Amino acid sequence: MLKSCGGAIWTNLDVTSVIKQNDHIESCPADEHLAYKMEKEGETKPIPAIYDEEASAASAQPSTSGHFPLFKREKSTMYNHRSKRFPKLPQHRRDLEIPVPFKTTKAGDEFLLWQSASRHILVFATGSNIRLLASMRTWGMNGTVKVIPQWYQQLFTIHTFAVGKLVSAIDGLCTSKDIGTYRFLFQALITRAAALEVDLNPDTSICDLIHGYFPNARVQGCYFHFCQAVHRKVGEVGLKTRHRTEEETRKKIRMLLATAFLPVPQVHTDVSLISI
């Protein structure tokens, strides 16, 4: 819907009758399938589960009972119909061409921030997202491997807090996790920020690599990942059995984990006092 469009509808509390309605302007036609699209956006269940639920609900009526085949029988037809609406992925990553509709937001803003042909990196962000980052003193970064398409190793995201919520501002699909990849990501961000005449705040808390771009950054790591790293090291140096059977060893490892809460100047000294 266009921002200038006053199309709206008012219903009673039970949403069973329309009280008042404002028509859309000519340049903003009504989307008859909007309700279904909104329902799909909020749905997180896998397609087979959704199909079974809908078929079960519809089959509860005597007139429709027995008319819904199992998902296994309809799967090929459904996915063939779906493939006609969306472009197929090419065999090779180098042949990937992103359609124009996927390069912009629904409002028409540029969304594909940068694309590397050699490294095959895609960086997505809008100008408003970059301005949001510039206005915040703290950024968060995360790399995940669970929600990525084929060909890519991780989805690298930069977040910030806005109105009490953690908001994703930059999304990068990466084919590797090396320093060169991260350099490309942040250089793309800085280049785009300069084009928008946005001065990124150098006091933002990010990672060691960014010191080259933001020399005054204060680095603050993730305590959860710090604990994971310590417990990994416990296994690597052969202390798993002692950690499982000796209370004194468990106590010292807990002390090591607690050093994350010490003032930075004291950390080195206090860690040296812990002998396992």
KOLLUM-593535 format. One line per field, with one value per residue (C-alpha): residue number from 1; residue in three letters; y, z, x. Coordinates in pm, whole numbers, m for minus. Example, Ala and Ser with C-alpha at 12.3 -4.5 7.8 and 13.67 -1.06 7.14 Angstrom:
! residues 2
num: [1,2];
residu: [ALA,SER];
y: [m450,m106];
z: [780,714];
x: [1230,1367];
END
This chain:
! residues 276
num: [1,2,3,4,5,6,7,8,9,10,11,12,13,14,15,16,17,18,19,20,21,22,23,24,25,26,27,28,29,30,31,32,33,34,35,36,37,38,39,40,41,42,43,44,45,46,47,48,49,50,51,52,53,54,55,56,57,58,59,60,61,62,63,64,65,66,67,68,69,70,71,72,73,74,75,76,77,78,79,80,81,82,83,84,85,86,87,88,89,90,91,92,93,94,95,96,97,98,99,100,101,102,103,104,105,106,107,108,109,110,111,112,113,114,115,116,117,118,119,120,121,122,123,124,125,126,127,128,129,130,131,132,133,134,135,136,137,138,139,140,141,142,143,144,145,146,147,148,149,150,151,152,153,154,155,156,157,158,159,160,161,162,163,164,165,166,167,168,169,170,171,172,173,174,175,176,177,178,179,180,181,182,183,184,185,186,187,188,189,190,191,192,193,194,195,196,197,198,199,200,201,202,203,204,205,206,207,208,209,210,211,212,213,214,215,216,217,218,219,220,221,222,223,224,225,226,227,228,229,230,231,232,233,234,235,236,237,238,239,240,241,242,243,244,245,246,247,248,249,250,251,252,253,254,255,256,257,258,259,260,261,262,263,264,265,266,267,268,269,270,271,272,273,274,275,276];
residu: [MET,LEU,LYS,SER,CYS,GLY,GLY,ALA,ILE,TRP,THR,ASN,LEU,ASP,VAL,THR,SER,VAL,ILE,LYS,GLN,ASN,ASP,HIS,ILE,GLU,SER,CYS,PRO,ALA,ASP,GLU,HIS,LEU,ALA,TYR,LYS,MET,GLU,LYS,GLU,GLY,GLU,THR,LYS,PRO,ILE,PRO,ALA,ILE,TYR,ASP,GLU,GLU,ALA,SER,ALA,ALA,SER,ALA,GLN,PRO,SER,THR,SER,GLY,HIS,PHE,PRO,LEU,PHE,LYS,ARG,GLU,LYS,SER,THR,MET,TYR,ASN,HIS,ARG,SER,LYS,ARG,PHE,PRO,LYS,LEU,PRO,GLN,HIS,ARG,ARG,ASP,LEU,GLU,ILE,PRO,VAL,PRO,PHE,LYS,THR,THR,LYS,ALA,GLY,ASP,GLU,PHE,LEU,LEU,TRP,GLN,SER,ALA,SER,ARG,HIS,ILE,LEU,VAL,PHE,ALA,THR,GLY,SER,ASN,ILE,ARG,LEU,LEU,ALA,SER,MET,ARG,THR,TRP,GLY,MET,ASN,GLY,THR,VAL,LYS,VAL,ILE,PRO,GLN,TRP,TYR,GLN,GLN,LEU,PHE,THR,ILE,HIS,THR,PHE,ALA,VAL,GLY,LYS,LEU,VAL,SER,ALA,ILE,ASP,GLY,LEU,CYS,THR,SER,LYS,ASP,ILE,GLY,THR,TYR,ARG,PHE,LEU,PHE,GLN,ALA,LEU,ILE,THR,ARG,ALA,ALA,ALA,LEU,GLU,VAL,ASP,LEU,ASN,PRO,ASP,THR,SER,ILE,CYS,ASP,LEU,ILE,HIS,GLY,TYR,PHE,PRO,ASN,ALA,ARG,VAL,GLN,GLY,CYS,TYR,PHE,HIS,PHE,CYS,GLN,ALA,VAL,HIS,ARG,LYS,VAL,GLY,GLU,VAL,GLY,LEU,LYS,THR,ARG,HIS,ARG,THR,GLU,GLU,GLU,THR,ARG,LYS,LYS,ILE,ARG,MET,LEU,LEU,ALA,THR,ALA,PHE,LEU,PRO,VAL,PRO,GLN,VAL,HIS,THR,ASP,VAL,SER,LEU,ILE,SER,ILE];
y: [0,350,584,846,601,639,301,143,m63,m64,m368,m467,m640,m986,m892,m1016,m693,m381,m51,191,170,410,316,300,570,475,430,188,m100,m330,m663,m930,m1179,m951,m1140,m1470,m1311,m1170,m1511,m1676,m1423,m1510,m1887,m2074,m2434,m2652,m2686,m3053,m2961,m2666,m2884,m3157,m2903,m2733,m3064,m3197,m2883,m2892,m3266,m3213,m3110,m3405,m3231,m3212,m3525,m3751,m3487,m3402,m3646,m3698,m3442,m3703,m3735,m3361,m3259,m3273,m3074,m2808,m2762,m2756,m2478,m2294,m2327,m2144,m1836,m1819,m1827,m2142,m2133,m2187,m2480,m2259,m1970,m1756,m1765,m1624,m1317,m1149,m1030,m659,m708,m874,m581,m332,m317,m303,73,96,159,4,m317,m490,m283,m454,m763,m917,m1109,m1257,m1349,m1412,m1206,m1039,m750,m632,m308,4,364,398,96,253,580,383,222,563,695,411,369,m10,m267,m643,m894,m1254,m1524,m1812,m2122,m2256,m2035,m1998,m2103,m2340,m2208,m1997,m2070,m1815,m1530,m1246,m982,m650,m553,m259,m180,44,112,m170,m429,m587,m487,m644,m364,m533,m886,m1045,m1384,m1505,m1794,m1802,m1679,m1530,m1179,m1079,m1151,m932,m656,m660,m639,m341,m162,m196,m52,243,315,319,534,788,801,872,1138,940,949,610,642,517,447,156,m176,m434,m685,m666,m654,m331,m146,m84,104,230,280,394,99,m73,m449,m652,m1023,m1265,m1439,m1743,m1801,m1732,m2013,m2242,m2170,m2245,m2578,m2670,m2599,m2815,m3107,m3025,m3026,m3352,m3217,m3359,m3647,m3427,m3173,m3447,m3616,m3350,m3064,m2863,m2868,m2767,m2479,m2346,m2364,m2169,m1914,m1888,m1824,m1554,m1357,m1215,m990,m847,m504,m552,m453,m729,m1014,m1120,m1120,m1311,m1572,m1641,m1721,m2002,m2321,m2642];
z: [0,m82,210,48,14,268,198,522,677,1023,1169,1493,1766,1640,1283,1153,997,832,1008,777,464,273,m87,m225,m460,m829,m817,m524,m624,m351,m314,m291,m154,112,404,279,224,579,714,520,648,1007,947,1049,1013,728,422,487,837,702,431,679,915,641,488,829,904,565,585,907,689,542,202,167,353,138,m127,4,m94,115,83,m75,m372,m424,m351,m710,m844,m575,m620,m1000,m971,m728,m956,m1234,m1012,m893,m1098,m1074,m937,m1203,m1183,m1105,m864,m1123,m1338,m1065,m1173,m915,m1067,m1035,m793,m546,m557,m413,m126,m175,m124,m414,m203,m311,m114,m281,m131,m297,m498,m545,m870,m762,m402,m473,m173,m154,88,153,329,275,316,620,781,735,884,1178,1238,1221,1492,1737,1962,1981,1705,1733,1480,1421,1170,1126,908,973,742,430,69,m117,m232,83,411,638,672,841,1000,1176,1428,1651,1917,1822,2046,2276,1998,1822,1456,1166,956,729,585,398,225,233,68,332,681,619,695,329,334,638,488,179,387,591,296,111,414,443,68,67,381,216,m88,146,325,648,905,1076,1448,1527,1890,1783,1950,1686,1634,1618,1240,1238,1429,1088,988,1331,1537,1852,1866,2202,2154,2363,2295,2354,2694,2561,2291,2541,2763,2461,2371,2726,2739,2396,2525,2832,2597,2375,2665,2810,3115,3038,3282,3563,3495,3524,3837,4038,4211,4244,3867,3804,4052,3877,3536,3677,3810,3462,3316,3577,3462,3185,3448,3580,3487,3181,3354,3614,3376,3287,3650,3783,3506,3588,3948,3833,3794,3689];
x: [0,123,186,m40,m328,m608,m765,m883,m1159,m1315,m1494,m1663,m1461,m1558,m1455,m1789,m1920,m1780,m1857,m1677,m1463,m1236,m1156,m802,m675,m646,m268,m298,m528,m656,m480,m748,m498,m346,m500,m356,m14,m11,m107,178,434,346,347,662,543,672,450,351,228,26,m129,m227,m385,m587,m695,m798,m1002,m1173,m1242,m1436,m1734,m1929,m1950,m1570,m1466,m1251,m1177,m827,m550,m239,39,269,33,m5,354,481,185,219,594,564,307,534,840,652,618,979,1301,1508,1861,2129,2368,2668,2701,2877,2560,2337,2144,1923,1591,1517,1222,1460,1702,1454,1206,829,855,1102,1415,1744,1803,2099,2378,2675,2761,3105,3148,3484,3399,3029,2921,2580,2523,2167,2070,1863,1971,1745,1915,2258,2134,1996,2338,2504,2273,2348,2652,2629,2615,2585,2722,2629,2714,2472,2489,2138,1930,2141,2076,2306,2647,2692,2870,2706,2462,2651,2428,2482,2216,2140,1883,1591,1290,1395,1420,1717,1686,1875,2025,2282,2261,2549,2549,2911,3092,3367,3455,3799,3922,3898,3525,3467,3683,3466,3148,3258,3415,3084,2905,3144,3134,2756,2745,2975,2747,2455,2664,2631,2912,2928,2994,3349,3250,3036,3118,3212,3496,3876,3883,3685,3956,4109,3796,3685,4005,3821,3581,3535,3520,3278,3250,2964,2975,2789,3051,3331,3197,3171,3534,3653,3469,3607,3957,3889,3832,4131,4380,4246,4063,3718,3748,3881,3608,3348,3488,3678,3497,3820,3874,3511,3553,3863,3696,3400,3651,3799,3454,3396,3702,3484,3324,3652,3789,4009,4339,4287,4207,4564,4681,4380,4389,4754,4653,4423,4623,4453];
END
